[in-house]
Amino acid sequence: MSNLRFEKSKFGKFWSGKGFYIALAVCMVAVGGAAWSAFGGGDSSLMEGQVDDYSSQVVVDWGTSQAVDNPASDIPIVVSDPGDLEPEESEPESSAAAVQAPAEQEEPSEAPAANQDDEEAAVMYPAGKNVMKEFSGDELVYSQTLKDWRVHDGVDFEVEKGTAVKAMTNGTVTDVREDPMWGTVVEIDHGNGVIATYCGLAKNVAVKKGDAVTTSQQLGAVGEIPCEIAEASHLHLKVTKDDQLIDPTTLLQ
């Protein structure tokens, strides 16, 4: 009995000392072996299937769109601030900035003053205003000098011999000549297709071919007209516009 008690007392001392730690180590080795047999040494296909199922449900977004085999639709969306879902509204511009001031309208520039020459163009009577014989156009009139009927291609202004004859408007002298029917003639191009022929001047005229003349500039003086010598002293004025005979008085005012 004494030996049995002695052995029990030794075993008790051993278990209460180093024996406890040895038993704990054995248990841990047993647990590790079981784990290895389950995961490492067991059926690897089972582990791979579990991993595949898990990876098919996990999607990592790296900035590109990827398909998800089993997308979760029941996951609630957590919004920390409801205002994050509302579109940002830009602050309205102030009324002063939004309403633009109307562009300043430029005042219309004053119309350029009319050219003095244009104002006086075609208004100057060349020698008095007393019309002795009118322009006949296509109608025939009796000539006291030639004793026949003919058209009167101009207007006769009755004036005394020596009366100054003036340019009715600006122009350029295109011809100065002696005509057996009309005496001394000065022809002037007044522009815009208007050409005037001043007939029956005295021989000493004041202009020559090529001269530029201005309104009321003196061309010469009243002389004689051979084809109308039987009539009173006068100036015969003939005018064409675009090579067509016209009534000179339509240009005069």
Contacts in CASP RR format, 6 or more apart in sequence:
PFRMAT RR
TARGET T0000
AUTHOR 0000-0000-0000
METHOD contacts of the structure
MODEL  1
MSNLRFEKSKFGKFWSGKGFYIALAVCMVAVGGAAWSAFGGGDSSLMEGQ
VDDYSSQVVVDWGTSQAVDNPASDIPIVVSDPGDLEPEESEPESSAAAVQ
APAEQEEPSEAPAANQDDEEAAVMYPAGKNVMKEFSGDELVYSQTLKDWR
VHDGVDFEVEKGTAVKAMTNGTVTDVREDPMWGTVVEIDHGNGVIATYCG
LAKNVAVKKGDAVTTSQQLGAVGEIPCEIAEASHLHLKVTKDDQLIDPTT
LLQ
39 47 0 8 1.000
40 47 0 8 1.000
56 69 0 8 1.000
56 70 0 8 1.000
57 69 0 8 1.000
57 70 0 8 1.000
57 72 0 8 1.000
59 66 0 8 1.000
59 68 0 8 1.000
79 85 0 8 1.000
92 98 0 8 1.000
117 169 0 8 1.000
117 170 0 8 1.000
117 214 0 8 1.000
117 215 0 8 1.000
120 169 0 8 1.000
120 215 0 8 1.000
120 216 0 8 1.000
121 169 0 8 1.000
121 170 0 8 1.000
121 190 0 8 1.000
121 215 0 8 1.000
122 168 0 8 1.000
122 169 0 8 1.000
122 190 0 8 1.000
122 194 0 8 1.000
122 251 0 8 1.000
122 252 0 8 1.000
122 253 0 8 1.000
123 168 0 8 1.000
123 169 0 8 1.000
123 215 0 8 1.000
123 252 0 8 1.000
123 253 0 8 1.000
124 166 0 8 1.000
124 167 0 8 1.000
124 168 0 8 1.000
124 169 0 8 1.000
124 215 0 8 1.000
124 216 0 8 1.000
124 252 0 8 1.000
125 157 0 8 1.000
125 168 0 8 1.000
125 252 0 8 1.000
126 157 0 8 1.000
126 165 0 8 1.000
126 166 0 8 1.000
126 167 0 8 1.000
126 168 0 8 1.000
126 198 0 8 1.000
126 219 0 8 1.000
126 235 0 8 1.000
126 237 0 8 1.000
127 157 0 8 1.000
127 159 0 8 1.000
127 163 0 8 1.000
127 164 0 8 1.000
127 165 0 8 1.000
127 166 0 8 1.000
127 222 0 8 1.000
127 235 0 8 1.000
128 157 0 8 1.000
128 159 0 8 1.000
128 163 0 8 1.000
129 157 0 8 1.000
130 157 0 8 1.000
130 158 0 8 1.000
130 159 0 8 1.000
131 155 0 8 1.000
131 156 0 8 1.000
131 157 0 8 1.000
131 158 0 8 1.000
131 249 0 8 1.000
132 156 0 8 1.000
132 157 0 8 1.000
132 158 0 8 1.000
132 231 0 8 1.000
132 232 0 8 1.000
132 234 0 8 1.000
133 141 0 8 1.000
133 152 0 8 1.000
133 155 0 8 1.000
133 156 0 8 1.000
133 231 0 8 1.000
133 234 0 8 1.000
134 152 0 8 1.000
134 155 0 8 1.000
134 247 0 8 1.000
134 249 0 8 1.000
135 152 0 8 1.000
135 153 0 8 1.000
135 154 0 8 1.000
135 155 0 8 1.000
135 245 0 8 1.000
135 246 0 8 1.000
135 247 0 8 1.000
135 248 0 8 1.000
135 249 0 8 1.000
136 151 0 8 1.000
136 152 0 8 1.000
136 153 0 8 1.000
137 151 0 8 1.000
137 152 0 8 1.000
137 153 0 8 1.000
137 245 0 8 1.000
137 247 0 8 1.000
138 151 0 8 1.000
139 151 0 8 1.000
140 149 0 8 1.000
140 150 0 8 1.000
140 151 0 8 1.000
141 149 0 8 1.000
141 150 0 8 1.000
141 151 0 8 1.000
141 152 0 8 1.000
142 148 0 8 1.000
142 149 0 8 1.000
143 149 0 8 1.000
143 150 0 8 1.000
143 227 0 8 1.000
143 228 0 8 1.000
144 228 0 8 1.000
144 230 0 8 1.000
144 231 0 8 1.000
145 227 0 8 1.000
145 228 0 8 1.000
145 229 0 8 1.000
145 230 0 8 1.000
145 231 0 8 1.000
146 227 0 8 1.000
153 238 0 8 1.000
153 245 0 8 1.000
154 236 0 8 1.000
154 237 0 8 1.000
154 238 0 8 1.000
154 239 0 8 1.000
154 245 0 8 1.000
154 247 0 8 1.000
154 248 0 8 1.000
155 236 0 8 1.000
155 237 0 8 1.000
155 247 0 8 1.000
155 248 0 8 1.000
155 249 0 8 1.000
156 228 0 8 1.000
156 231 0 8 1.000
156 234 0 8 1.000
156 235 0 8 1.000
156 236 0 8 1.000
156 237 0 8 1.000
157 234 0 8 1.000
157 235 0 8 1.000
157 237 0 8 1.000
158 232 0 8 1.000
158 233 0 8 1.000
158 234 0 8 1.000
159 222 0 8 1.000
159 233 0 8 1.000
159 234 0 8 1.000
159 235 0 8 1.000
160 222 0 8 1.000
160 233 0 8 1.000
161 202 0 8 1.000
161 221 0 8 1.000
161 222 0 8 1.000
161 223 0 8 1.000
161 224 0 8 1.000
161 233 0 8 1.000
162 202 0 8 1.000
162 221 0 8 1.000
162 222 0 8 1.000
162 223 0 8 1.000
163 221 0 8 1.000
163 222 0 8 1.000
163 235 0 8 1.000
164 218 0 8 1.000
164 220 0 8 1.000
164 221 0 8 1.000
165 186 0 8 1.000
165 198 0 8 1.000
165 201 0 8 1.000
165 218 0 8 1.000
165 219 0 8 1.000
165 220 0 8 1.000
165 221 0 8 1.000
165 222 0 8 1.000
165 235 0 8 1.000
166 216 0 8 1.000
166 217 0 8 1.000
166 218 0 8 1.000
166 219 0 8 1.000
167 188 0 8 1.000
167 213 0 8 1.000
167 214 0 8 1.000
167 215 0 8 1.000
167 216 0 8 1.000
167 217 0 8 1.000
167 219 0 8 1.000
168 190 0 8 1.000
168 196 0 8 1.000
168 215 0 8 1.000
168 237 0 8 1.000
168 251 0 8 1.000
168 252 0 8 1.000
169 190 0 8 1.000
169 215 0 8 1.000
170 190 0 8 1.000
170 212 0 8 1.000
170 213 0 8 1.000
170 214 0 8 1.000
170 215 0 8 1.000
171 188 0 8 1.000
171 189 0 8 1.000
171 190 0 8 1.000
171 191 0 8 1.000
171 212 0 8 1.000
171 213 0 8 1.000
171 214 0 8 1.000
172 188 0 8 1.000
172 189 0 8 1.000
172 210 0 8 1.000
172 211 0 8 1.000
172 212 0 8 1.000
172 213 0 8 1.000
173 186 0 8 1.000
173 187 0 8 1.000
173 188 0 8 1.000
173 207 0 8 1.000
173 208 0 8 1.000
173 209 0 8 1.000
173 210 0 8 1.000
173 211 0 8 1.000
173 212 0 8 1.000
173 213 0 8 1.000
174 187 0 8 1.000
174 188 0 8 1.000
174 189 0 8 1.000
174 195 0 8 1.000
174 209 0 8 1.000
174 210 0 8 1.000
175 185 0 8 1.000
175 186 0 8 1.000
175 187 0 8 1.000
175 209 0 8 1.000
176 184 0 8 1.000
176 185 0 8 1.000
176 186 0 8 1.000
176 187 0 8 1.000
176 205 0 8 1.000
176 207 0 8 1.000
176 208 0 8 1.000
176 209 0 8 1.000
177 184 0 8 1.000
177 185 0 8 1.000
177 187 0 8 1.000
178 184 0 8 1.000
178 185 0 8 1.000
178 203 0 8 1.000
179 185 0 8 1.000
179 199 0 8 1.000
180 226 0 8 1.000
181 226 0 8 1.000
181 227 0 8 1.000
182 197 0 8 1.000
182 199 0 8 1.000
182 200 0 8 1.000
182 225 0 8 1.000
182 226 0 8 1.000
182 227 0 8 1.000
182 236 0 8 1.000
183 199 0 8 1.000
183 200 0 8 1.000
183 201 0 8 1.000
183 224 0 8 1.000
183 225 0 8 1.000
183 226 0 8 1.000
184 200 0 8 1.000
184 201 0 8 1.000
184 202 0 8 1.000
184 203 0 8 1.000
184 205 0 8 1.000
184 223 0 8 1.000
185 197 0 8 1.000
185 198 0 8 1.000
185 199 0 8 1.000
185 200 0 8 1.000
185 201 0 8 1.000
186 197 0 8 1.000
186 198 0 8 1.000
186 201 0 8 1.000
186 205 0 8 1.000
186 207 0 8 1.000
186 219 0 8 1.000
186 220 0 8 1.000
187 195 0 8 1.000
187 196 0 8 1.000
187 197 0 8 1.000
187 198 0 8 1.000
188 195 0 8 1.000
188 196 0 8 1.000
188 198 0 8 1.000
188 213 0 8 1.000
188 219 0 8 1.000
189 195 0 8 1.000
190 196 0 8 1.000
192 241 0 8 1.000
193 240 0 8 1.000
193 241 0 8 1.000
193 242 0 8 1.000
194 239 0 8 1.000
194 240 0 8 1.000
194 241 0 8 1.000
194 251 0 8 1.000
195 239 0 8 1.000
195 240 0 8 1.000
195 241 0 8 1.000
196 237 0 8 1.000
196 238 0 8 1.000
196 239 0 8 1.000
196 248 0 8 1.000
197 237 0 8 1.000
197 238 0 8 1.000
197 239 0 8 1.000
198 219 0 8 1.000
198 235 0 8 1.000
198 237 0 8 1.000
199 225 0 8 1.000
199 235 0 8 1.000
199 236 0 8 1.000
199 237 0 8 1.000
199 238 0 8 1.000
200 222 0 8 1.000
200 223 0 8 1.000
200 224 0 8 1.000
200 225 0 8 1.000
200 235 0 8 1.000
200 236 0 8 1.000
201 219 0 8 1.000
201 220 0 8 1.000
201 221 0 8 1.000
201 222 0 8 1.000
201 223 0 8 1.000
201 235 0 8 1.000
202 220 0 8 1.000
202 221 0 8 1.000
202 222 0 8 1.000
202 223 0 8 1.000
204 220 0 8 1.000
204 221 0 8 1.000
205 219 0 8 1.000
205 220 0 8 1.000
206 218 0 8 1.000
206 219 0 8 1.000
206 220 0 8 1.000
207 213 0 8 1.000
207 217 0 8 1.000
207 219 0 8 1.000
207 220 0 8 1.000
213 219 0 8 1.000
222 233 0 8 1.000
222 234 0 8 1.000
222 235 0 8 1.000
223 233 0 8 1.000
224 233 0 8 1.000
225 234 0 8 1.000
225 236 0 8 1.000
228 234 0 8 1.000
228 236 0 8 1.000
237 248 0 8 1.000
238 245 0 8 1.000
238 248 0 8 1.000
239 245 0 8 1.000
239 246 0 8 1.000
239 247 0 8 1.000
239 248 0 8 1.000
239 251 0 8 1.000
240 246 0 8 1.000
END
